[in-house]
Amino acid sequence: MTTTATKELKSESMGLLRQYQTSPCTKIRNQIVQLNIGLVKREVYHWIHQCSESYEDLLQVGCLGLIRAIERFDMSKGSAFSSFAIPYIRGEIQHYLRDKSPSVRIPRHWLALQSQSKKAIAQLQLQLKRQPTDAEIAEKLEIPVAEWLEIKLAYQNQSPLSLDAPVQSYDEDQTSLGETVPDHGYRSFQLAQEDQIRLQQALARLEEGTRKVLEFVFLHDLTQKETAEKMGISAVTVSRRVKKGLASLKNLMGS
């Protein structure tokens, strides 16, 4: 692109940005995106060789960053739009790649060996007329067998296993992985239910006046003053019954 064309493009872009800040609308925003799509393409070309995502996906993600830059650009600060937009485009792509990245990160040289192994395995299959062993693959790659086994294991564990994955099947009865994992939350719920039953039993054994005070204060969330007015007794009496009732509950539940 010639210098004159570049200046005209920047001038047109700034004019549209000025219009957009005055009266934002989708039509003007889309025109700005089309004029500045080159900024997105430049970033996509930088990242496309460092990941397995498609060009079209990264282009769409980068355009989201460009749109955010358009919406937040302030002409009064005097900065060039391209300098302002690139960090938004790059950041959007980086966030997308981080979210899409596998749970287990594999060393770069293992990635290269894994790629080489596909070709090596195909060559060995033609040569040997059978599936090559791990030792033969490792020898072809010129690495120790132990390292090749670690590479295989890393790739097997690269993505998390679904809790719905079946672990055993007996006729029609099938067990999933999730069913074999202890549910500590459910165990806590069971213990809470048991404590609630014990508390209700202990409350039932208290003197009626003390029990009512504890229920008003702790179950109905009334203040001691409100409890006193409701029961027609003094706040001091309520305070004494609370202390006495808590001590009695502690003894009853402890025993």
C-alpha positions in Angstrom: 0.0 0.0 0.0 1.4 3.4 -1.0 2.0 6.2 1.5 -0.8 8.3 0.0 -3.3 5.4 0.2 -2.2 4.7 3.8 -2.8 8.4 4.7 -6.2 8.4 3.1 -7.1 5.2 4.9 -6.1 6.7 8.3 -8.0 9.9 7.5 -11.1 8.0 6.6 -10.8 5.8 9.7 -10.4 8.8 12.0 -13.4 10.5 10.4 -15.5 7.5 11.0 -14.2 7.2 14.6 -15.2 10.8 15.1 -18.7 10.1 13.8 -18.9 7.0 16.0 -18.0 8.9 19.2 -20.7 11.5 18.4 -23.4 9.0 17.4 -22.5 5.3 17.9 -24.2 2.9 15.5 -23.4 -0.6 14.2 -23.1 0.5 10.6 -20.3 3.0 11.3 -18.6 0.5 13.7 -18.6 -2.2 11.0 -17.1 0.3 8.5 -14.3 1.0 11.0 -13.7 -2.7 11.4 -13.4 -3.2 7.6 -10.9 -0.4 7.3 -8.7 -1.7 10.1 -9.0 -5.4 9.5 -5.4 -5.4 8.5 -4.4 -4.8 12.1 -6.2 -8.1 13.0 -4.7 -10.1 10.2 -1.2 -9.0 11.2 -1.8 -10.3 14.7 -3.4 -13.5 13.5 -0.4 -14.3 11.2 1.8 -13.9 14.3 -0.1 -16.5 16.3 -1.3 -18.9 13.7 2.0 -20.8 13.7 2.1 -21.1 17.5 -1.2 -22.9 18.0 -3.6 -25.4 16.5 -6.5 -23.0 16.0 -7.8 -22.1 12.5 -7.1 -18.8 10.8 -10.9 -18.0 10.6 -11.4 -18.6 14.4 -8.4 -16.4 15.3 -9.6 -13.7 12.9 -13.1 -13.6 14.5 -11.6 -13.4 18.0 -9.2 -10.6 16.9 -12.2 -8.7 15.4 -13.8 -8.8 18.9 -10.7 -7.1 20.3 -10.9 -4.5 17.5 -14.5 -3.8 18.3 -13.6 -3.3 22.0 -10.9 -0.9 20.9 -13.3 1.1 18.8 -15.8 1.4 21.6 -13.1 2.6 24.1 -11.0 4.8 21.9 -10.9 8.4 23.0 -9.8 10.8 20.2 -9.2 13.7 22.7 -6.1 11.9 24.1 -4.3 12.2 20.7 -3.1 8.7 20.4 -3.1 6.8 17.0 -5.9 4.3 16.7 -3.7 1.5 15.5 -1.4 1.8 18.5 -4.5 1.8 20.8 -6.2 -1.1 19.0 -3.3 -3.6 18.7 -3.1 -4.4 22.5 -6.9 -5.1 22.5 -6.6 -7.4 19.5 -3.6 -9.2 20.9 -5.1 -9.5 24.3 -8.3 -11.0 23.0 -6.4 -13.6 21.0 -4.2 -14.5 24.0 -7.2 -14.9 26.3 -8.8 -17.1 23.7 -5.7 -19.3 23.4 -5.3 -19.6 27.1 -8.9 -20.7 27.5 -8.5 -23.2 24.7 -5.1 -24.5 25.8 -5.0 -28.1 27.2 -5.0 -28.7 31.0 -1.6 -30.4 30.7 1.2 -28.4 29.1 3.6 -30.5 27.0 7.2 -29.4 26.6 8.0 -27.9 23.1 10.6 -30.6 22.2 8.1 -33.3 23.1 5.6 -31.6 20.7 8.2 -31.9 18.0 8.9 -35.6 18.8 5.2 -36.4 18.8 4.9 -34.9 15.4 7.9 -36.8 14.2 6.6 -40.1 15.7 3.6 -40.1 13.3 5.8 -40.3 10.3 8.2 -42.7 12.0 5.4 -45.1 13.0 4.0 -45.1 9.4 7.5 -45.9 8.0 8.0 -48.7 10.5 4.6 -50.2 9.8 5.5 -50.4 6.1 8.9 -51.8 6.8 7.9 -54.4 9.5 4.4 -55.2 8.2 3.0 -54.9 11.7 2.5 -52.3 14.5 6.0 -51.3 15.8 6.8 -51.7 19.5 7.6 -48.7 21.8 11.3 -49.8 21.8 11.4 -49.7 17.9 9.6 -46.3 17.8 12.1 -44.9 20.4 15.0 -46.2 18.4 13.7 -44.6 15.2 13.3 -41.3 17.0 16.8 -41.7 18.6 15.5 -41.2 22.2 15.3 -43.5 25.2 12.3 -45.8 25.5 11.5 -44.2 28.9 11.2 -40.8 27.3 8.9 -42.1 24.5 6.7 -43.6 27.1 6.5 -40.3 29.0 5.6 -38.5 25.8 2.8 -41.0 25.1 1.5 -40.7 28.7 1.6 -36.9 28.5 -0.6 -37.0 25.4 -3.0 -39.4 26.9 -3.4 -37.1 29.9 -3.5 -33.9 27.9 -7.3 -33.5 28.2 -9.3 -34.1 31.4 -11.3 -37.3 31.5 -15.1 -37.0 31.6 -16.8 -38.1 34.8 -19.4 -39.8 32.6 -16.7 -42.1 31.1 -17.6 -45.7 31.8 -15.1 -47.6 34.0 -16.8 -51.0 34.0 -19.8 -52.7 32.5 -21.7 -55.8 33.7 -24.5 -56.7 31.2 -26.8 -53.7 31.4 -25.3 -52.2 34.6 -22.7 -49.6 33.8 -20.7 -47.6 36.2 -19.3 -44.1 35.4 -16.1 -42.6 36.6 -18.0 -40.0 38.6 -19.8 -42.6 40.6 -16.5 -44.0 41.8 -15.3 -40.7 43.1 -16.1 -40.0 46.8 -18.5 -37.1 47.2 -17.1 -35.2 50.2 -19.9 -32.6 49.8 -22.6 -35.3 50.2 -20.8 -36.6 53.3 -20.8 -33.1 54.8 -24.5 -32.9 54.0 -25.1 -36.2 55.8 -23.2 -35.0 58.9 -25.1 -31.7 58.9 -28.4 -33.6 58.8 -27.4 -35.8 61.7 -26.3 -32.7 63.7 -29.7 -31.1 63.0 -31.6 -34.1 64.3 -29.4 -34.3 67.4 -30.0 -30.5 68.0 -33.8 -30.9 67.7 -33.7 -33.8 70.1 -31.6 -31.8 72.6 -33.9 -28.8 72.3 -36.9 -30.9 73.1 -35.3 -31.9 76.4 -34.9 -28.3 77.6 -37.3 -26.5 80.0 -40.0 -24.9 77.8 -39.1 -21.3 78.7 -35.5 -21.8 77.9 -36.3 -23.6 74.7 -38.6 -20.8 73.4 -35.9 -18.2 74.1 -33.3 -20.2 72.1 -35.8 -20.7 69.2 -36.7 -17.0 69.1 -33.0 -15.8 69.3 -31.3 -18.4 67.0 -34.0 -19.8 64.8 -36.2 -16.8 64.3 -33.3 -14.3 64.5 -35.0 -12.0 67.0 -32.9 -9.8 69.3 -32.9 -10.4 73.0 -35.0 -7.3 73.5 -37.6 -8.4 70.9 -37.7 -11.9 72.5 -38.2 -10.3 76.0 -41.1 -8.2 74.7 -42.7 -11.3 72.9 -42.4 -13.5 76.0 -43.3 -10.8 78.5 -40.1 -11.1 80.5 -37.1 -8.9 81.0 -34.1 -8.7 78.7 -31.9 -9.8 81.6 -33.9 -13.0 82.0 -33.6 -13.7 78.3 -29.8 -13.3 78.5 -29.6 -15.7 81.4 -31.8 -18.3 79.6 -29.6 -18.0 76.5 -26.5 -18.8 78.5 -28.2 -21.5 80.5 -29.7 -23.1 77.3 -26.5 -23.1 75.3 -24.7 -24.7 78.2 -27.4 -27.4 78.5 -27.4 -28.1 74.8 -23.6 -28.5 74.8 -23.9 -31.1 77.6 -26.8 -32.9 76.0 -25.2 -33.1 72.6 -21.8 -34.0 74.1 -23.3 -36.9 75.9 
